[in-house]
Amino acid sequence: NAWASETNKNRDTTVFKAPLSRVEMAFHVEKYKAYREDQDPKLAGKASWKNRRYALDALGKYLAGTRVAETTHEHLKVMWHTLTYDQQKLRHAEFRRFFNYLMGEGLCPQLEYNPFTTSDDKPRLYVTGQPEKRRLRLDRDSFWAIYDAAGDYPALQIAMGISLLTFMREGDICSLKWSDNIEGELLRRVIGKSLQQRGSASAARLQWDVGNYDYLKKLINRAREIHLQHRRSCPFVIMHKPQQRRTGKTKEHAYQVTPRRLATMFAEAREATGLYEHIDEDRTPPTFHEIRSLAAKLAKDAGYSDRQIQIAMAHENVATTRSYQDEHELPFADAGVALTADVLGREF
């Protein structure tokens, strides 16, 4: 309380922040971000751009003691090897654009070429090898065990069911709205990741006729009942009344369930099952996202083609779809070729 009182006294006190110097990398990071957003106004609203902005800021802080004109390949190499595979993968393309920008402005005379180039004839900075997948796949029995353990979270049960039946990611499920995505008997959704990657014109647009999907219809009706119980106050299909009603930058309504909150609910239900108490140290338990992988496996077992599953999962290529079935118990096909003695020319 004393700290809060002191802070309130100083809340209107002006704090002087020295402007960034033109010789600092952070100064040009700010200019570059503004340039990118000016060239592509839609960029500011993309979640991936927020992550890349953070990565650029981190680069500026890392090179704070080095003048931008003195930046060398070795400086960047040392920084690059402190990052994990996932961090490198996130940064590589944007860092390449950033250093193209810097070199185009003549700001990095110590660099003979862009260290993040994709050309193999130069000693460039490669993304390190991807580590072996450590997350366990979710099987059907485990799914239902977690579903039953989530009895205190109807929102989680509904979201799990929708994900298994429609292949939708948690972000798409959590953003479903009654006014925007439910039209009569149709559930419609422009897939968020596809929209970011391909743009509005080419994004995957999927719809499900709820009248022809009995289990999906039950889930939607269950969500509608919860919606009515709360006097239709929340516009989202997936809703949960929290103990503390909060809104903010990530929530439009106090009852809205964010992807992060959904992941926390799933983890609580998963731990309550006790299924993953004794897994190997080099493995991690499945997350909500693994429901998509299970859905792909079950669809394959049901006889659907890779192409049909690819469309349902909104993947650009079938190889990505097949990777979701990796580590599941995939069926073996009968080879069906039996060579006789007549064909072989003799017997063994």
Number of C-alpha atoms within 10 A of each C-alpha: 6 7 7 9 10 10 12 11 9 11 10 8 9 7 8 6 6 6 7 12 11 11 15 18 26 22 17 21 19 15 10 19 18 13 12 14 14 12 10 10 9 12 15 16 11 13 11 15 16 13 13 18 18 13 18 23 17 14 19 20 14 15 17 15 10 16 15 22 16 14 17 16 18 11 13 16 14 10 12 19 14 10 14 15 14 13 13 19 15 16 21 19 14 17 20 16 16 20 20 18 16 20 17 10 9 11 19 20 14 13 17 10 16 22 22 24 20 14 10 8 7 12 12 16 18 17 19 14 9 10 9 7 11 13 13 16 22 20 18 13 9 16 20 14 16 23 21 16 18 22 12 11 18 17 24 26 22 22 25 28 21 21 23 21 19 18 23 25 23 21 17 16 25 22 20 18 15 17 10 13 17 18 11 9 12 15 21 17 20 16 19 20 19 17 16 16 12 12 13 13 8 10 17 21 17 16 14 17 15 19 14 11 11 10 14 22 19 15 18 19 13 15 20 17 13 18 20 11 10 14 9 13 12 21 18 25 26 28 25 20 14 11 7 8 10 12 12 8 5 11 12 15 16 17 22 25 27 19 18 13 13 23 17 15 19 24 17 14 21 24 14 16 16 11 13 16 10 7 11 10 7 9 12 14 18 20 16 23 18 21 26 23 25 22 24 26 22 16 17 18 12 9 8 13 11 16 13 13 20 18 16 19 24 22 16 14 11 16 11 12 21 16 11 18 19 12 11 14 9 11 8 6 6 6 6 6 6 7 8 10 10 8 9 9 7 8 8 4
